[in-house]
Amino acid sequence: MKAQKLRGREGRMSSVKILIILILLLSATPCRADLVFDSGHNTFDDNDPYYNEVWVINNAHLDVLGGAMWKLELMNYATANISGGYVEWLFIQGNSIVNIYAAEDTLEMFAAGNDSVAYLYAYDVTYHSIGGIKNDGWIEGLYISNDAPFSFSFYNDVSYLHLNIVPEPTSFLLFALGVLLFKKRD
């Protein structure tokens, strides 16, 4: 009887140990996403179904041409070009770079940190320091590529510091001509 109880207790202990090891292994995985790009040059387009989370990590590159995702997260020197598709939340960190040329509908939330940079190819851009989803500011304007209006909120007040607005080519050309004319007058 004592031997049976001892074996039963040992069996439960080994089950608990296995469960703890499984939990530790699952928590040690680098990311929990529906789709992960961790190397090479990749494309996400209209053939891709809706994904809750898409992660681009470890120097991987992603071109978003279409399709839909709730959250796109870049980390560890990843890069992405967004030229189409639906991206609801965009998070970049760990020295990552994203180029935002256009997106279908509205990108709702943008967050950035850890020396990451986003380049937004847009014009008539207005920054509002108050308001948005979390009241940490929001931005609106028009995409250069298709003249479509956009607006999105910032996850926190420092995310705006990681966003660089790239002006439309004609504005840049007019600025350059103005500089040349000004120099000629001297």
Buried (B, 14 or more C-beta within 10 A) or exposed (E): EEEEEEEEEEEEEEEEEEEEEEEEEEEEEEEEBBBBBBEEEBBBEEEBEEBEBBBBBBBBBBBBBBBBBBBBBBBBBBBBBBBBBBBBBBBBBBBBBBBBBBBBEBBBBBBBBEEBBBBBBBBEBEEEEEEBEBEBBBBBBBBBBEEBEBBBBBBEEEBBEBBEBBBBEEEEEEEEEEEEEEEEEE
